[in-house]
Amino acid sequence: MDYLHDLAVIELDVEPEDCMKKVVSVSSTVTSSSSNMNKDSSIDNVIPTPPPMPVSDEEFQKYERIRKHITDEILATERTYVSHLSSLIVVYLDPIIRESLLTIDEVSSVFGNWKSIEQFHREFVLPELEAGVTSDKGVGEVFIRLGQLFKMYEECMLKFFSFLIYIFCIIISFGGGRV
């Protein structure tokens, strides 16, 4: 993971304009490095093991209560996640694009594919989870069916490093010196 070394080697005495150029450069390096990652470490190679079935009616009812609590929590968390992602896009990303505060490359370097992720969760994951809570197959089936699509997070997480660099540079530029 040589790109982590690149992320750590950043000049602190840079002008904000130069800082963004560094973020775009590092972002490109990180994105190209991600294609070389070990595919065997993928979640795709994990086969979930179902929990043991309860043996008595009492155990079964306890299991169902726990299962309902977990699925309700997953659904509530997904609703909150979609709401927060939507807010981030409306409050930060859209105004930055609308006001041309950053170039398209800079927006891509800092924000990655937030809009695609928000759309994916709003249009697919959340409705599927809502349906899965009441179905016999449950929410696990949703994650299994949509699992391949979650790979879009790879780009987002790699871009997160660029975002941290950008914020750090802004802090340094306003602080007038080294941290």
N, C-alpha and C positions, 0 to 999 in steps of 0.2 A: 504494500500500500504506500507507494512512493508519493502519491498525491497528498497524503497527510503531512509529509515533510514539507511539501510546497506550501501548504496552508500555514504551517508554523513559521515559515521564513517570510515575514512581511516587514518591510520598512515602516517604522512608525512615524518618521518625519516625511510624510507625503502630503501633497495638496489633495483636497477632496476629489478634484477631477482625475488626478492620477490614480487615486485609490480605486475609483470605479473601474478604470482600465485594468487594474490588477485583479479586481473581482471577476471581470469578464474573462480574463486570461486564465485564472485559476479554475473558474467554472468550466471552461472548455477542457482543461486538463482532467478535471474530476470526471466529467461526463465521458470522455474517451477512455479513461481508466476503468470505468464501471463495466464496459463491455468485456473486459478481460478478467472479471471476477470469476472465482471458482463456482461453476454451476452446480456442483455436487452439494454445496451448502444450502441449496434452495429448500424452501418449505415444501416444495412439490414432492420431495422424497420421503416425507413423513406420512405414515398411514395411521390415522387416529384409531385408538382402541376404545371400543364402547365400554361404558361402565358396567360392572356386574349387575345383573338383574336382581331386584329385591326378591326375597323368598316368601315373605308374608304380606298380607294386606296392609298391615300397619307400616311396615318398611316401605311398601310401594307408595302409600300416601305421603310418607315423609319425603321420599325421593321426588314425587311429583310437586310437592310444595317447594322444595329446594330448586327444582328445575324451573318452575314458574318464576320464582324470585330471580334466578339468574337470567332467564330470557327477558323478563321485564326490565332488568338492569341494562342488558345489552341494548334493548330497544330505546330506552331513555337516553343512554349514552350516545347512541347513533343520532337521535334527534338533536341533542345538544351539539354534537360535532358538526352536523350539517348547518345548524343555525349559526354557530361560531365561524365556520368557513365562509358562509354567505356574508356575514358581517365584515369579516376581514377583506373580502373582495370589494364590497360596497364602500367601506370606509377608507381603505388604503389603496388597493390595487386600481380600481376604476378611476378614482381621481388622479392618480399618478399618470395613468395612460391618457386620460382626457385632457389634462393640463400639460402633457408632454414634458413632465418633470424628469423623466429618464427616457433614454432611447429604447427601442424594441429589444436590442441585445442586452441592455442593462436590466430591463424588466424581466427578461427571460433568465438572466443570471441570478437575480435576487429572488424572484418569486416562483421560478420554475413553472410547473403546470398546475398551480392552485385551482384555476378555473375548471380544468378537466377533472380534477379530483372532486371538486364540489359538485359538478354536474353528475359525475358517476355516482356519488353517494345520494344525491337528491333524487335522481331519476331511476336508479337501479337498486342500490343497496337498501336504502330506507324502505321503499315500498315492498321489496322482497322480504325484508325482516318483519315488517308489519304483517304480511301474509303468513310468514313462517311461524310466527308466535301462535297462530290459531290452527296451523296444519299439523297433521300427524308426524310429518318429517322434521319439523322444528327449524330453528335458526341455523343449526349446523349445516343443513343441506344448502342453505343460501351461501355460506362461506365456501363450501366445497364447489358449488356450481360457478360462483363468481371469482374463485381463487386466482385464476390466471390474470384477471383484470387488475388485481391488486399490485401487479408488478409496476404499475405507473408510479407507485410510491418510491421506487428506486431513484428516479430522476429528482423527485421532490426532496428526498433526503440528501442527495448529493449536492443539490443547489443550496441546501440549508447552510452548508459550510461557507458558501459565497455570501449568503445573507449575513452570517456572523462577522465575516471580514468587513463587509460594507458598513455595518452598524459600528464596529470597532473603529473604523476609519473616521466615521462621522464624530464619534465621541472624542477621538484624539484631535480632530480638526477644531472642534469647539472648545476643547480644553486647553489648547495652545501649547501642548507639549507632550511629553511621554507620561504614560501611566505608571 
